[in-house]
Structure formats: C-alpha cells, structure tokens
Amino acid sequence: MTQALWRGSWAVRLRIISGLVLMVYVTAHLLNLATVLISPTAFDAVQAVRLSVIRSVPGTIITLMALSIHMVLALSRIALARTLRMPVTDAIQIAFGLAIPLLLISHVVYTRGAVGMLDVTPMFGYVTTLIWGTSDGWLQAVLLTVTWAHGCIGLHMWLRLTRWWPALMPWMIALAVLIPTLALMGYVNFARVIDGLLSDPRARDVAYDVWNWPDAEGFAQLATADQLGTRAIWTILGLTGLIFVARRTLAAIRKPVRITYVDGPTVRAPRNQTLLETSRTSGVAHTALCGGRGRCTTCRVIVEVGLSDLPPPSAAEARSLKAVGAPPNARLACQVSPNTPLTVFRVFASDGKRSRAHASQGKEAQLAVLFLDMRGFTARTDGQLPYDVVFLLNRFFDEIVPPIVASGGTVDKYMGDGLMAVFETRDGASSARAALDAVQGIGVALEQFNATLDSEGSAPVAIGIGVHLGNVVLGEIGAAGQAPRTLIGDTVNTASRLEGQTKALGVQALISIDVLRASGKEVAHDTLVDLSLRGRDSALKALPIADATRLGDMLKSRAPA
C-alpha cells in the first residue's frame, strides 16, 4: 500500500508534494516558537538556522512555488467540481484551506511586506508588539490553529492508505496537539516579556530603533497593502465560486445521464460529472478513502453496461487499477465522467469492506500454492497448558511466515499448526519462482528456529511442505458479511496432498514438476518421484527435498530452446 501514496495524476502528486513542503515550513515555524520555553538564546539559534533556509533564494522560491501550486490546485478543484457534497472531513479541510489566505495576508504584509516596503527588521519582538493585546493577536492564534489542523487532516488522509499509519496514529495525535500548544505558550510567554520590557520608555525607544518601527505614514502604507491583498483574495474566491455556479448551471441545462447502481438506485446526473460526484449528490453510499483523488482505488466500480462508451482510463487511473489487479471492466468512480447511461457495481461497501459477492470479483489465474504443516504437533503439545501451545505456534509462525511474504506470497489461511500460502504475481512463471524462493527461505528460518529451541533444551520442529502450480479461482466465498477472499480448485487440493505425502517419504518438501517447469528450472530426472494422489487420474512427478535450505543447489536454470 505504500506505493498507493504516489498514485494519481500529476495534479494529485503536485498537491501532495506542495502540501508536504508547506507542512515542513509550518512545523519548523511552530517548533521555533516552542523553543522560547527553553530560553531566548535557544529561540534565536533555531530561528537563525530556520531563516537562513527559508529566506535563502532556493528556500524562498521553493516555498512560494509550493504555496502557489497548492492554492491554484485547491481552487481549481473547487471551481471544476460538480458538487459540494462531500464527507465532513473533506469539507472541514477545504474550509480551513480557504480561510488560511484570508488570515495569512495581514501577517505577510506586516512582516515580509514591511521588510520590502519600509526596511523593517521583523524580529519576533516586533511581531508580538504589533499584535499583543489586540484582536489581531487572537486572529494569528486562529491562523496557527487552522493552518496546523488543515495540514494534519491532509497528512492523515494521505497516510491512512498505508498499513503502518493506524499504529502510529495515537502518537501522531499527541504530537498534533502538543506542537501547536507549545508554540502558543511560547508566543504568550515571549509577548509578556517584551510587553514588560517596553513599559520602560528608554527600552521601547531602543527596541523601536532596532526594529525600525514604522511611523504613522508607514503603518498607513501597510494598512493599504493589507486591504488590497484581502480584496484580491476575496476576488479570487469569488471568481472560483462563479465558475462553480456557472458550470453547475450549464450542466443542469443539458440532458442528464442515467446511472444505475447494482444493488442500489437508478439516478439521473449531469453530464461530465464524475461518477463519485454523482454518488455524493444522489446520496448513494460510495467509499473513497483518498477523497476522490485516484490513489486508493476504494471507489472503483465494475462497469456492467456502458463500458465501451467511456473514454479509456488515463495513465494515472490505469496504473492504480493495475496495482490492485482489477479486471478490464473496472474503473475508478472519481475518474470516470459518463455522458451515456451506465450500470455499475460498487466493489466496496460504505464501511470500506468489499461488497457482497459479484461475478467479476472472482477471477481465474495460474498461481503457485504452498501448504505447510508442523509434524508431530499433537504429540508434542500433549499435556501442555493452552498458553504454552499458543506460544509455540506463534513463535513458529513468526519465523516461517516472513520468508513467504518476502518472496511475494501471502498467507491465505492458518489451519491450526499449518497454513496455506499463495503467490499472486503477474504470471505463472514468476509465481513459481516466488514459491521456490519461499521454500528455501522457510528452510533457513526453520534451521535457525530449531537452533534456538536446542539452546532452550527443547526438541526440534519438523515440517512438511507441498507446492503445486495450476489454475485457481480467487474470490470471496461465504455468507454475506462473512466472506473472506480465498482460492479454490484442483491446484489447491494437489498442493495439500503433496504436503501430506512428505511424511511418508520422510522429506521436508515436495515440489511438483509443474512448478519446476514454470520457473524455468530443471533437475536430474532420476531425482523425481511419481506420486499417485487422490483425485488425480495420473501420477504426478514431484521433487522430494530432504533439506529445504539446499533447494537452490538442487536446481539449475533450463537452457533456452
């Protein structure tokens, strides 16, 4: 899922990169304010480093570009939207984003603007003296809070696509509260100190001289610039709103298009409106974890009627669909803008789980399947406490599962003291190679695990592995709401029976000839055994492996024909 963070169109990627740059800028600023709580010297030292970066030519260019790009993309997204119906989190983030420039303009004018117009030295004391004890001070506190909240929401909506983010969330929430709190405390403490110092007229005269405090005429110039900047921002926001209203009006005039949802309503929607926007305006539950940016694919649908009338997916949409192995008739609702009637099936339910079984959710593929079982488990654990039994199994799986995952496999299910794994790769050849890598990796992991058991005075663990390759059917099988994704077929049964034969042959693994052929490997013919397996009309040749750690030595690449 980490790759999903960078999926999407160039606009989506630019929004992410520019947002990250601005988040770093804001975080550095807040941490700088927090250092006041340590000492003024610490504050000055951190600020010197921070300003040397952000006010350098590269720093200024990067910051201004990030700010401009982020604002332009945000405003264009609103202007080009077909509806303002959206999840509450999205609405809050957009509202905060629109409020930031209105709150920020005064700060920019009276600091960076004052430098350019009046040659002011904008030290922190100058800033706090300007706003302490005024309504502007409260507005700057609101600006700090809103900007930080906007960034945190955006960061959460971006990173929640990863598997590791939920575990970090409690810590990140704590930081999200702590950082602005410390920054505000630092601001208040510093402002109080400066306010006390400036109560002495001589100290005030010295400070004003150091800061080059503006006179009445200078403040009038700054106020005019502030008003012009605020009007400009309101004008831009107004134009954005006008474009949105105009597009909505034109869309309403044109004949609407009929959208039919499988297991849902049939609605009429404006042409060129994305399917996700149609769902939202029509009150149809439609999952979209990334907010409709084409990165997470949770809004994807299966197009049952009307696929040929849709334009082909963009490069970004095609990459996202390919990454999740979606079928040819799958599309992303946030990227599809139908002009003709459409019938679609929503793959994910409103709770984010896959919807009830659908014909297109099942697919056939040529994959390698691996069964593994711990030998003598019942005898080994007889008389032990349940805690000891579970502890042993968990230790065992902790050792042998990582090699499976590292080779590109996934554990489809655990079965007591064993498991079934599948290697769902791009084709049968790569699936077979991944399975062979996993077998050798399991052998190495088992050897290390047994060494640990020996050091503890425990008996070693023996295993049996069966690997076969063939066509399997993958799909969700089970009652509604209780249907895990699994695989079925003769390939699964054969792999399981190969694993069962390892005990009789006294070997660690049996690998079918189909796996060897698909992987491009070969072995000496006399090393293969013929096995009569239940459910098969003919014998199956397989390679017995006494020591899985030596599998690589037994195999050699087949010479090209």
C-alpha positions in Angstrom: 0.0 0.0 0.0 2.9 2.3 0.4 3.0 2.7 -3.4 -0.6 3.9 -3.3 0.7 7.1 -1.7 2.1 8.3 -5.0 -0.6 7.0 -7.3 -2.8 9.5 -9.1 -2.5 12.2 -11.8 0.3 14.8 -11.9 -2.0 17.3 -10.3 -2.6 14.9 -7.3 1.2 14.4 -7.0 1.9 18.1 -7.1 -0.7 18.7 -4.4 0.9 16.1 -2.2 4.5 17.4 -2.7 3.5 21.1 -2.3 1.5 20.2 0.8 4.4 18.4 2.3 6.7 21.4 1.7 4.2 23.7 3.4 3.8 21.3 6.3 7.5 21.2 6.8 7.5 25.0 6.7 4.7 25.3 9.3 6.2 22.6 11.6 9.6 24.4 11.6 7.9 27.7 12.5 5.9 26.2 15.3 8.8 24.3 16.8 10.8 27.6 16.6 8.1 29.3 18.7 8.1 26.5 21.2 11.9 26.9 21.8 11.1 30.2 23.6 10.0 27.9 26.5 13.6 26.7 26.7 15.3 30.1 26.5 15.5 33.2 24.3 19.0 32.1 23.3 17.6 28.7 22.0 14.9 30.6 20.1 17.4 32.9 18.4 19.7 30.0 17.5 16.9 27.9 15.9 15.4 30.9 14.2 18.8 31.8 12.7 19.0 28.4 11.1 15.4 28.4 10.0 15.5 31.8 8.4 18.8 31.1 6.7 17.0 28.3 4.9 13.6 29.7 4.1 14.8 33.2 3.3 17.6 32.0 1.0 16.9 32.2 -2.7 16.2 28.5 -3.1 14.2 28.4 0.1 12.1 31.4 -1.0 11.5 30.0 -4.5 10.5 26.6 -3.2 8.2 28.0 -0.5 6.4 30.4 -2.9 6.1 27.7 -5.6 4.6 25.3 -3.1 2.2 27.9 -1.8 1.1 29.0 -5.3 0.8 25.4 -6.6 -1.2 24.3 -3.6 -3.6 27.2 -3.8 -4.1 27.0 -7.5 -4.8 23.3 -7.4 -7.2 23.6 -4.5 -9.1 26.5 -6.1 -9.3 24.7 -9.5 -10.6 21.6 -7.8 -13.4 23.6 -6.2 -14.1 25.6 -9.4 -14.3 22.4 -11.6 -16.3 20.4 -9.0 -19.8 19.3 -10.0 -21.0 19.2 -6.4 -20.0 20.4 -3.0 -21.4 17.4 -1.3 -18.6 15.5 0.4 -17.5 13.8 3.6 -17.4 16.1 6.7 -13.6 15.7 6.9 -13.1 16.9 3.4 -15.4 19.9 3.9 -13.6 21.0 7.1 -10.2 20.7 5.3 -11.4 22.8 2.3 -13.0 25.4 4.6 -9.8 25.7 6.6 -7.8 25.9 3.4 -9.9 28.8 2.1 -9.6 30.6 5.4 -5.8 30.4 5.6 -5.0 33.1 2.9 -7.6 35.5 4.4 -5.9 35.1 7.8 -2.4 35.0 6.4 -2.4 38.1 4.3 -2.1 40.5 7.3 0.8 38.5 8.7 2.6 38.5 5.4 2.1 42.3 4.8 3.2 43.4 8.2 6.3 41.1 8.2 7.7 40.3 4.8 5.9 43.2 3.2 7.2 45.6 5.9 10.7 44.5 5.1 10.4 45.3 1.4 8.4 48.5 1.8 9.8 50.1 4.9 13.1 48.2 5.6 11.7 46.9 8.9 13.7 44.3 10.8 10.9 41.7 11.6 12.3 40.3 14.8 9.9 38.3 16.9 9.6 41.1 19.4 8.4 43.4 16.6 5.7 40.9 15.7 4.5 40.3 19.2 4.4 44.1 19.9 2.2 44.6 16.8 -0.5 42.1 17.9 -0.2 41.5 21.6 -3.4 42.6 23.4 -5.3 43.2 20.2 -7.9 41.3 18.1 -5.1 40.6 15.6 -3.3 38.6 18.2 -6.3 36.3 18.5 -6.6 36.1 14.7 -3.0 35.0 14.5 -3.7 32.3 17.1 -6.6 31.2 15.0 -4.4 31.2 11.9 -1.8 29.0 13.6 -4.5 26.5 14.7 -6.4 26.4 11.4 -3.2 26.0 9.3 -1.9 23.2 11.5 -5.3 21.4 11.5 -5.5 21.7 7.7 -2.1 20.2 7.3 -2.7 17.4 9.8 -6.0 16.5 8.1 -4.3 16.4 4.8 -1.4 14.3 6.2 -3.9 11.8 7.7 -5.9 11.5 4.5 -2.7 10.8 2.6 -1.1 8.3 5.0 -4.1 6.4 6.1 -3.7 4.3 2.9 -0.7 2.6 4.5 -0.8 -0.4 6.8 1.5 1.2 9.4 -0.3 4.5 9.8 -3.0 3.2 12.2 -0.4 2.0 14.7 1.3 5.5 14.6 -1.9 7.5 14.9 -2.1 7.7 18.8 1.5 9.1 18.8 0.8 11.5 15.9 -2.4 12.7 17.5 -0.4 13.5 20.7 2.2 15.4 18.6 -0.6 17.2 16.7 -1.9 18.6 19.9 1.4 19.1 21.6 3.3 21.1 18.9 0.7 24.0 18.5 0.1 24.1 22.2 3.8 24.6 22.9 4.0 27.2 20.1 1.2 29.2 21.5 2.7 29.0 25.0 6.0 30.2 23.6 4.3 33.1 21.9 2.4 34.2 25.0 5.5 33.9 27.3 7.7 35.9 24.9 5.0 38.5 24.3 4.6 39.1 28.0 8.3 39.5 28.5 8.5 42.0 25.6 5.5 43.9 26.8 7.1 44.2 30.2 10.4 45.5 28.8 8.6 48.0 26.6 6.9 49.6 29.6 10.2 51.4 30.1 10.2 54.3 27.6 14.0 54.1 27.1 13.9 50.4 26.4 11.0 51.0 24.0 13.0 53.6 22.1 15.9 51.3 21.8 13.7 48.4 20.5 11.9 50.7 18.1 15.2 51.8 16.7 16.5 48.3 16.3 13.3 47.2 14.6 13.0 50.4 12.5 9.5 50.7 13.8 7.2 52.2 11.2 5.8 55.7 11.7 2.2 56.7 11.1 2.7 57.1 7.4 4.4 53.7 7.2 1.6 52.0 9.0 -0.9 53.6 6.6 1.0 52.1 3.7 0.9 48.7 5.3 -2.8 49.0 6.0 -3.5 49.9 2.4 -1.4 46.9 1.2 -3.3 44.7 3.7 -6.7 45.9 2.3 -5.6 45.4 -1.3 -4.4 41.9 -0.6 -7.6 41.0 1.3 -9.7 42.3 -1.6 -7.6 40.4 -4.1 -8.1 37.1 -2.2 -11.9 37.7 -1.9 -11.9 38.4 -5.6 -10.2 35.1 -6.4 -12.5 33.2 -4.1 -15.5 35.0 -5.7 -14.3 34.1 -9.2 -13.9 30.5 -8.1 -17.4 30.4 -6.8 -18.8 32.0 -10.0 -17.0 29.4 -12.2 -18.5 26.6 -10.0 -22.0 28.1 -10.2 -21.7 28.7 -14.0 -20.6 25.1 -14.6 -23.4 23.8 -12.4 -25.9 25.9 -14.3 -24.7 24.7 -17.7 -24.8 21.1 -16.5 -28.4 21.5 -15.3 -29.5 22.8 -18.7 -28.1 19.8 -20.6 -30.0 16.5 -20.7 -28.9 14.4 -17.7 -27.5 10.9 -18.0 -28.9 7.8 -16.3 -26.7 5.9 -13.8 -27.9 2.6 -12.4 -26.2 1.1 -9.4 -26.3 -2.7 -8.9 -27.9 -3.3 -5.5 -28.8 0.4 -5.5 -30.9 3.1 -7.0 -31.1 4.5 -10.6 -30.3 8.2 -10.7 -30.0 11.0 -13.2 -26.9 13.1 -13.2 -25.4 16.0 -15.1 -23.1 15.0 -18.0 -19.4 15.1 -17.4 -19.8 14.8 -13.7 -17.6 12.1 -12.2 -19.4 9.0 -11.0 -18.2 9.6 -7.4 -19.7 13.2 -7.5 -22.9 11.6 -8.8 -23.0 9.2 -5.9 -22.5 12.0 -3.4 -25.1 14.4 -4.9 -27.6 11.5 -5.1 -27.0 10.3 -1.6 -25.6 6.9 -2.8 -23.0 5.5 -0.3 -19.7 5.2 -2.1 -16.3 4.5 -0.4 -13.4 6.8 -1.3 -10.6 6.8 1.3 -8.3 9.1 -0.6 -11.0 11.7 -1.0 -11.6 11.1 -4.7 -8.0 11.7 -5.9 -7.5 8.4 -7.8 -4.9 6.9 -5.4 -6.6 4.4 -3.2 -8.9 2.6 -5.7 -11.6 2.1 -3.0 -14.1 4.0 -5.1 -13.7 1.5 -8.0 -16.7 0.1 -9.8 -17.3 -2.8 -12.2 -19.0 -1.4 -15.3 -21.7 -3.8 -16.4 -23.3 -1.7 -19.1 -21.8 1.3 -21.0 -18.1 0.4 -20.7 -17.5 0.9 -24.4 -18.9 4.4 -24.3 -16.5 5.6 -21.7 -13.1 7.1 -22.7 -10.1 4.9 -21.9 -8.6 5.3 -18.4 -5.9 7.9 -18.1 -2.3 6.8 -17.4 -2.8 7.5 -13.7 -6.0 5.6 -13.4 -4.6 2.7 -15.4 -1.6 2.5 -13.0 -3.9 2.4 -10.0 -6.1 -0.3 -11.4 -3.2 -2.4 -12.5 -1.6 -2.1 -9.0 -4.7 -3.9 -7.4 -5.1 -6.4 -10.3 -8.5 -5.0 -11.2 -10.4 -6.7 -14.2 -10.7 -4.9 -17.6 -14.2 -3.6 -16.8 -13.1 -2.0 -13.6 -12.9 1.8 -13.4 -12.3 4.4 -10.7 -15.5 6.4 -9.9 -13.6 9.5 -9.1 -12.0 9.5 -12.6 -15.0 8.5 -14.8 -17.3 11.2 -16.2 -20.0 9.4 -18.1 -22.0 11.0 -20.9 -24.1 8.0 -21.7 -26.2 5.6 -19.5 -24.1 3.4 -17.2 -24.7 0.4 -14.9 -22.1 -0.1 -12.3 -21.4 -2.3 -9.3 -19.6 -0.7 -6.3 -16.8 -3.1 -5.3 -16.5 -1.7 -1.7 -19.4 -1.2 0.7 -19.9 2.0 2.6 -18.0 0.6 5.6 -14.9 0.1 3.4 -15.3 -3.7 3.1 -15.8 -5.5 -0.1 -19.4 -5.7 -1.2 -21.3 -8.9 -1.4 -20.0 -11.4 -3.9 -20.2 -10.3 -7.6 -19.4 -12.3 -10.7 -16.5 -10.0 -11.6 -14.9 -10.4 -8.2 -14.0 -14.0 -8.9 -11.0 -14.5 -11.2 -9.0 -17.4 -12.5 -5.2 -17.3 -12.6 -2.3 -19.6 -12.8 -0.6 -19.4 -9.4 1.6 -21.5 -7.1 0.1 -22.7 -3.9 2.0 -23.8 -0.8 0.8 -25.9 2.1 2.9 -26.2 5.2 2.3 -28.3 8.3 4.2 -28.8 11.6 4.9 -32.5 12.1 4.0 -34.2 15.4 2.3 -31.2 16.8 -0.4 -33.1 18.7 2.2 -35.4 20.4 4.5 -32.5 21.1 1.9 -30.4 22.9 0.0 -33.2 24.7 -0.4 -32.3 28.3 0.8 -28.7 27.9 -1.1 -25.7 29.0 -3.1 -23.8 26.3 -0.8 -20.8 26.8 2.3 -22.9 26.0 0.6 -24.3 22.9 -0.3 -20.9 21.5 3.1 -19.5 22.4 4.9 -22.2 20.5 2.7 -21.8 17.4 3.1 -18.1 17.4 6.9 -18.4 17.7 6.9 -20.9 14.8 4.8 -18.7 12.5 6.8 -15.6 13.4 9.8 -17.4 11.9 8.4 -19.1 8.8 5.9 -16.6 7.6 8.4 -13.7 6.9 10.2 -15.7 4.1 6.9 -16.3 2.5 6.0 -12.6 2.5 9.5 -11.6 1.4 9.2 -13.9 -1.6 6.0 -12.2 -2.7 3.5 -14.6 -1.1 0.6 -14.1 1.2 -0.8 -16.4 3.8 -4.3 -17.2 2.7 -5.3 -19.0 5.9 -3.9 -20.6 9.0 -5.1 -24.1 9.8 -4.1 -25.0 13.4 -0.4 -25.9 13.1 -0.2 -25.3 9.4 -1.0 -22.8 6.7 -1.8 -22.2 3.1 0.0 -19.6 1.1 -0.5 -18.3 -2.4 2.0 -16.4 -4.7 -0.2 -13.9 -6.6 2.2 -12.4 -9.1 1.9 -11.2 -12.6 2.1 -14.7 -14.3 2.7 -18.4 -13.6 6.4 -18.2 -14.1 7.0 -15.5 -11.6 4.6 -17.2 -9.2 6.6 -20.5 -9.4 9.9 -18.7 -8.8 8.5 -16.9 -5.8 7.3 -20.2 -4.3 10.7 -21.8 -4.7 12.3 -18.8 -3.0 9.9 -19.2 -0.2 10.6 -22.9 0.3 14.3 -22.2 0.6 13.7 -19.3 2.9 11.4 -21.4 5.1 14.2 -24.0 5.3 16.7 -21.4 6.5 14.2 -19.9 9.0 13.4 -23.4 10.4 17.1 -24.2 10.9 17.5 -21.0 12.9 14.3 -21.7 14.9 15.5 -25.2 15.8 18.8 -23.9 16.9 17.0 -21.6 19.3 14.9 -24.4 20.6 18.0 -26.5 21.1 19.6 -23.8 23.1 16.5 -23.8 25.3 16.6 -27.6 25.7 13.6 -28.2 23.5 13.2 -30.8 20.7 13.5 -29.5 17.1 10.4 -28.9 14.9 9.9 -30.9 11.7 7.7 -29.7 8.9 6.2 -30.8 5.6 5.7 -28.6 2.6 3.7 -29.2 -0.6 3.9 -26.9 -3.6 1.9 -27.1 -6.8 1.1 -24.7 -9.7 -2.0 -24.5 -11.8 -5.2 -22.7 -12.4 -7.1 -21.5 -9.3 -10.2 -19.4 -8.7 -9.8 -16.5 -6.4 -12.9 -14.9 -4.9 -15.0 -14.1 -1.8 -16.7 -17.3 -0.6 -19.1 -17.3 2.3 -22.2 -15.7 3.7 -22.8 -12.0 3.3 -20.6 -10.1 5.6 -18.6 -13.2 6.5 -16.9 -13.9 3.1 -13.1 -13.8 3.2 -11.2 -13.8 0.0 -9.8 -17.2 -0.7 -8.9 -19.6 -3.5 -10.3 -23.0 -4.7 -9.6 -25.6 -7.3 -7.7 -28.8 -8.0 -4.4 -27.0 -7.7 -5.2 -26.3 -4.0 -6.1 -29.9 -3.4 -3.0 -31.2 -5.1 -0.7 -28.9 -3.1 -2.4 -30.1 0.1 -1.9 -33.8 -0.8 1.7 -33.2 -1.8 2.3 -31.9 1.7 0.6 -35.0 3.1 3.0 -37.2 1.2 6.1 -35.6 2.7 5.6 -37.6 6.0 5.5 -40.9 4.2 8.7 -40.1 2.2 10.5 -38.6 5.2 11.3 -35.3 3.4 10.7 -31.6 4.2 9.1 -30.7 0.9 7.6 -32.0 -2.3 7.5 -29.7 -5.3 5.5 -30.7 -8.4 7.0 -30.8 -11.8 4.6 -28.1 -12.9 6.3 -25.6 -10.5 9.7 -26.6 -11.8 8.8 -26.2 -15.4 7.1 -22.9 -15.0 10.0 -21.5 -13.0 12.5 -22.4 -15.8 14.4 -24.8 -13.5 15.2 -28.4 -14.0 16.6 -31.3 -12.0 18.0 -34.7 -12.8 15.2 -36.9 -14.0 16.1 -39.7 -11.5 15.6 -37.3 -8.6 11.9 -37.1 -9.3 9.3 -39.4 -7.8 5.9 -40.5 -9.2 3.1 -39.9 -6.8 -0.4 -41.2 -7.1 -2.6 -38.6 -5.4 -6.3 -38.9 -4.6 -8.4 -37.0 -7.1 -5.9 -37.3 -10.0 -6.2 -39.8 -12.8 -2.5 -40.0 -13.5 0.7 -39.9 -11.4 2.3 -36.6 -10.7 6.1 -36.2 -10.8 7.5 -34.2 -7.9 10.9 -33.3 -6.5 11.4 -34.6 -2.9 13.6 -32.3 -0.8 15.1 -33.6 2.4 16.6 -30.3 3.4 14.9 -27.1 2.1 18.0 -25.0 2.7 19.7 -26.8 -0.1 17.0 -26.3 -2.7 19.0 -23.7 -4.7 21.9 -26.2 -5.1 19.5 -28.8 -6.5 18.0 -26.6 -9.2 19.6 -25.3 -12.3 18.2 -23.0 -15.0 16.9 -24.7 -18.1 18.9 -23.9 -21.2 16.9 -21.9 -23.8 15.5 -24.0 -26.6 
